[in-house]
Amino acid sequence: MEGLDFDETFRPVVKKPTIRVEDVFMSQPVGFIDTFCPDYVCCLHKSLYGLKQALRAWFERFTNYLITLGLEVSLADTSLFVRSVDGSLTFLLLYVDDIIITGLDSSYIAVLKKALATEFQISDFGALRYFLGLEIKFLPIGIFVNQAKYLQDLLVRSGMCLAKSCSTPMSTSIDLHASAPMFTDASPYRQLVGSLQYLTFTRSDITFSFNRNNALTLSAFYDADWAGDAIDRRSTTGFVAFLGLSPISWSTKKRHTMSPSSTEVEYRSLATTTADL
């Protein structure tokens, strides 16, 4: 009898990704082709730079090593690692293979950097000044972030170094719509849009104009009945979320509890939809 003769019976089983040990093969690289077996392929024994799985393999490898050094993965961001000892915090931020380390415990930071240098080939650029297109300035009144160099490089790439500045971030007379003529080569435009999107990291004044007429608008619709089941009087809720014109997430479920009013079940449906977004 449960609770008398035994308590816990749950036993974890191996996860499916653990079973799927993937064999990866590749063509023989140029300059290293076996003259006796030119039609053979290479079976990889470890992750290779350039593979689609390489980034994930690198992240898992680096994460596991950081955990052995006493850091924990932040619940807010899987690329942020935190160590807290006696109220002293150390943070490590990882973006692919770019790293920021900061904290109050300078001795541990020195040990951490030495351990990373022992395990991986790294370059220490000293105090933080430039990171992923962001310029960081430490002043007595605070820390300031800008993208001046990134913006100047963007003007050079787009051929607008001599363009005149404007007092407002957007012209009210321009109206973009889907029926406009198509580009023969959309790559430069896409690159420019992506660069402007990254520029909104520090330029809040262009955020509205950048997102105006954006086709990739996230929207959601939800609905619910009240006591639709005649037997148990439970309600059914559902929603569908769109990115632009494409549905990306949807769900319909019967509520576990009864709702005393249609207003409450509508709120529950709204909460479920919002949580999914």
Secondary structure per residue as TSV (DSSP state, phi and psi in degrees):
chain	resnum	aa	ss	phi	psi
A	1	M	-	360.0	130.4
A	2	E	B	-64.7	133.3
A	3	G	T	93.4	-17.7
A	4	L	T	-114.4	-55.6
A	5	D	T	-90.2	-22.2
A	6	F	B	-156.6	162.8
A	7	D	-	-120.0	-93.1
A	8	E	-	-76.5	134.7
A	9	T	-	-123.1	-5.0
A	10	F	-	-69.9	134.7
A	11	R	-	-131.3	122.0
A	12	P	-	-66.8	146.2
A	13	V	-	-115.8	163.4
A	14	V	-	-64.5	141.5
A	15	K	-	-77.2	151.5
A	16	K	H	-59.7	-42.3
A	17	P	H	-60.1	-27.5
A	18	T	H	-68.6	-33.9
A	19	I	H	-72.9	-34.4
A	20	R	-	-79.3	75.4
A	21	V	-	-81.1	110.4
A	22	E	-	-88.4	130.0
A	23	D	-	-89.4	127.2
A	24	V	-	-117.5	130.6
A	25	F	E	-119.3	152.5
A	26	M	E	-143.7	157.3
A	27	S	E	-68.2	154.2
A	28	Q	-	-65.5	130.6
A	29	P	-	-68.1	151.5
A	30	V	T	-61.4	132.0
A	31	G	T	93.4	-11.9
A	32	F	-	-129.1	31.7
A	33	I	-	-82.1	129.5
A	34	D	-	-70.8	116.7
A	35	T	S	-67.0	-25.2
A	36	F	S	-82.8	-25.9
A	37	C	-	-135.0	65.5
A	38	P	T	-67.4	-20.0
A	39	D	T	-92.4	-0.9
A	40	Y	-	-76.5	160.9
A	41	V	E	-118.0	164.0
A	42	C	E	-98.5	135.5
A	43	C	E	-98.3	120.2
A	44	L	-	-80.0	136.0
A	45	H	S	-97.0	-13.5
A	46	K	S	-153.6	168.9
A	47	S	-	-63.6	142.8
A	48	L	-	-121.2	138.4
A	49	Y	T	-59.2	130.6
A	50	G	T	109.0	-18.8
A	51	L	S	-71.9	151.1
A	52	K	T	-64.5	-27.4
A	53	Q	T	-87.8	-3.7
A	54	A	H	-63.4	-42.8
A	55	L	H	-62.6	-42.6
A	56	R	H	-65.8	-42.1
A	57	A	H	-62.5	-40.4
A	58	W	H	-65.3	-44.3
A	59	F	H	-62.1	-43.5
A	60	E	H	-65.9	-40.0
A	61	R	H	-63.4	-45.9
A	62	F	H	-69.7	-40.9
A	63	T	H	-61.9	-46.0
A	64	N	H	-61.8	-35.7
A	65	Y	H	-71.3	-39.1
A	66	L	H	-62.8	-36.0
A	67	I	H	-63.5	-36.9
A	68	T	H	-67.5	-20.2
A	69	L	T	-91.0	3.6
A	70	G	T	100.2	3.4
A	71	L	-	-92.3	155.2
A	72	E	E	-123.8	149.4
A	73	V	E	-73.8	129.9
A	74	S	-	-67.9	141.4
A	75	L	S	-71.6	-22.0
A	76	A	S	-82.6	-29.5
A	77	D	-	-153.3	123.5
A	78	T	T	-70.9	-11.5
A	79	S	T	-99.1	6.0
A	80	L	E	-111.2	128.1
A	81	F	E	-117.4	137.8
A	82	V	E	-130.0	143.3
A	83	R	E	-131.7	126.1
A	84	S	E	-125.4	117.7
A	85	V	E	-133.7	116.1
A	86	D	T	54.0	40.5
A	87	G	T	81.7	-3.6
A	88	S	E	-93.8	120.4
A	89	L	E	-102.7	141.3
A	90	T	E	-128.3	132.0
A	91	F	E	-119.1	139.5
A	92	L	E	-129.5	122.0
A	93	L	E	-108.5	128.0
A	94	L	E	-116.5	126.6
A	95	Y	E	-127.6	96.7
A	96	V	T	59.6	-96.1
A	97	D	T	-125.1	16.7
A	98	D	E	-101.1	135.6
A	99	I	E	-131.1	139.5
A	100	I	E	-119.0	130.7
A	101	I	E	-122.7	129.2
A	102	T	E	-148.5	158.7
A	103	G	E	162.7	177.6
A	104	L	S	-91.3	-23.5
A	105	D	-	-90.8	89.7
A	106	S	H	-65.8	-31.7
A	107	S	H	-67.8	-40.6
A	108	Y	H	-68.6	-36.9
A	109	I	H	-61.2	-40.1
A	110	A	H	-64.1	-42.0
A	111	V	H	-64.8	-40.8
A	112	L	H	-63.0	-44.5
A	113	K	H	-65.4	-38.3
A	114	K	H	-66.5	-40.2
A	115	A	H	-65.7	-40.5
A	116	L	H	-65.0	-39.4
A	117	A	H	-67.1	-28.2
A	118	T	H	-73.6	-37.5
A	119	E	H	-88.0	-33.3
A	120	F	S	-130.5	162.2
A	121	Q	-	-88.4	109.9
A	122	I	-	-126.8	164.3
A	123	S	-	-125.1	127.8
A	124	D	-	-99.1	114.9
A	125	F	-	-97.5	12.2
A	126	G	-	78.8	-149.3
A	127	A	S	-61.7	146.3
A	128	L	-	-68.0	123.3
A	129	R	-	-130.2	-34.4
A	130	Y	E	-145.9	130.6
A	131	F	E	-150.5	113.5
A	132	L	T	53.3	45.8
A	133	G	T	83.5	-1.2
A	134	L	E	-102.2	129.9
A	135	E	E	-98.7	125.1
A	136	I	E	-111.4	127.8
A	137	K	E	-121.4	129.8
A	138	F	E	-101.8	112.4
A	139	L	E	-119.9	161.1
A	140	P	T	-57.9	-26.8
A	141	I	T	-93.6	-3.5
A	142	G	E	154.4	-175.3
A	143	I	E	-107.6	128.7
A	144	F	E	-119.5	139.3
A	145	V	E	-122.0	131.4
A	146	N	E	-142.4	170.4
A	147	Q	-	-129.1	42.7
A	148	A	H	-61.2	-48.0
A	149	K	H	-66.0	-40.5
A	150	Y	H	-61.3	-41.7
A	151	L	H	-67.3	-40.2
A	152	Q	H	-64.6	-41.8
A	153	D	H	-63.5	-35.6
A	154	L	H	-65.5	-39.7
A	155	L	H	-64.6	-37.7
A	156	V	H	-65.7	-45.7
A	157	R	H	-64.7	-33.5
A	158	S	H	-91.3	-0.2
A	159	G	T	69.3	32.3
A	160	M	-	-119.4	28.3
A	161	C	T	-63.9	-32.2
A	162	L	T	-96.5	5.9
A	163	A	-	-69.2	147.3
A	164	K	-	-82.2	145.8
A	165	S	-	-79.8	161.7
A	166	C	-	-126.3	156.0
A	167	S	S	-79.8	-20.0
A	168	T	S	-120.9	147.8
A	169	P	S	-76.2	-5.1
A	170	M	S	-153.9	139.9
A	171	S	-	-85.8	133.4
A	172	T	T	-78.1	-10.7
A	173	S	T	-90.1	-10.1
A	174	I	-	-89.8	129.0
A	175	D	-	-133.3	104.8
A	176	L	-	-87.4	140.7
A	177	H	-	-146.8	164.9
A	178	A	T	-67.7	-22.5
A	179	S	T	-84.0	3.1
A	180	A	S	-66.8	155.0
A	181	P	-	-57.9	145.2
A	182	M	-	-81.3	151.1
A	183	F	-	-74.2	142.5
A	184	T	S	-70.3	-35.1
A	185	D	-	-134.7	105.5
A	186	A	-	-85.1	-4.0
A	187	S	H	-60.0	-48.2
A	188	P	H	-59.2	-39.6
A	189	Y	H	-64.9	-43.1
A	190	R	H	-64.4	-39.6
A	191	Q	H	-63.0	-40.6
A	192	L	H	-66.5	-42.2
A	193	V	H	-63.3	-43.6
A	194	G	H	-63.0	-38.7
A	195	S	H	-66.5	-41.4
A	196	L	H	-66.0	-36.0
A	197	Q	H	-62.2	-42.0
A	198	Y	H	-68.7	-29.4
A	199	L	H	-68.6	-24.4
A	200	T	T	-66.5	-7.2
A	201	F	T	-58.2	-38.8
A	202	T	T	-118.8	-12.1
A	203	R	-	-108.0	84.3
A	204	S	G	-67.0	-19.6
A	205	D	G	-71.9	-16.6
A	206	I	G	-104.7	1.0
A	207	T	H	-62.1	-44.4
A	208	F	H	-65.5	-46.4
A	209	S	H	-67.4	-32.4
A	210	F	H	-67.4	-40.1
A	211	N	H	-88.6	-2.3
A	212	R	T	-68.4	134.2
A	213	N	T	61.4	24.1
A	214	N	-	-73.4	120.5
A	215	A	S	-70.7	-23.6
A	216	L	-	-90.9	60.6
A	217	T	-	-89.5	131.7
A	218	L	E	-83.8	122.3
A	219	S	E	-139.2	158.9
A	220	A	E	-147.4	149.6
A	221	F	E	-130.5	140.4
A	222	Y	E	-139.2	160.5
A	223	D	E	-156.3	164.4
A	224	A	E	-157.7	149.0
A	225	D	-	-102.7	172.6
A	226	W	S	-122.8	117.4
A	227	A	S	54.7	45.4
A	228	G	-	-69.1	-26.8
A	229	D	-	-83.1	117.6
A	230	A	T	-70.0	-16.2
A	231	I	T	-88.4	-55.7
A	232	D	T	-105.7	0.3
A	233	R	-	60.2	26.5
A	234	R	-	-89.3	156.0
A	235	S	-	-100.3	159.8
A	236	T	E	-119.8	132.2
A	237	T	E	-122.5	159.0
A	238	G	E	-160.7	159.7
A	239	F	E	-153.1	163.4
A	240	V	E	-143.2	133.5
A	241	A	E	-111.8	138.0
A	242	F	E	-118.2	142.0
A	243	L	E	-111.9	104.4
A	244	G	T	71.4	-122.6
A	245	L	T	-104.2	5.5
A	246	S	E	-105.9	127.5
A	247	P	E	-71.0	131.9
A	248	I	E	-119.5	-19.1
A	249	S	E	-153.6	139.3
A	250	W	E	-156.0	157.5
A	251	S	E	-164.5	145.1
A	252	T	E	-134.6	129.0
A	253	K	E	-147.6	152.6
A	254	K	E	-91.0	130.4
A	255	R	-	-66.2	148.4
A	256	H	S	-78.2	-22.6
A	257	T	S	-125.3	161.3
A	258	M	-	-81.6	146.6
A	259	S	-	-108.7	131.7
A	260	P	S	-71.8	-14.4
A	261	S	S	-151.1	161.7
A	262	S	H	-68.2	-28.6
A	263	T	H	-63.4	-43.5
A	264	E	H	-64.7	-42.9
A	265	V	H	-69.0	-30.0
A	266	E	H	-66.1	-40.9
A	267	Y	H	-64.7	-39.6
A	268	R	H	-63.8	-41.3
A	269	S	H	-64.6	-40.6
A	270	L	H	-62.9	-41.2
A	271	A	H	-63.9	-41.6
A	272	T	H	-63.0	-42.4
A	273	T	H	-64.5	-45.2
A	274	T	H	-63.6	-40.2
A	275	A	H	-62.8	-35.8
A	276	D	H	-68.9	-36.5
A	277	L	-	-70.5	360.0
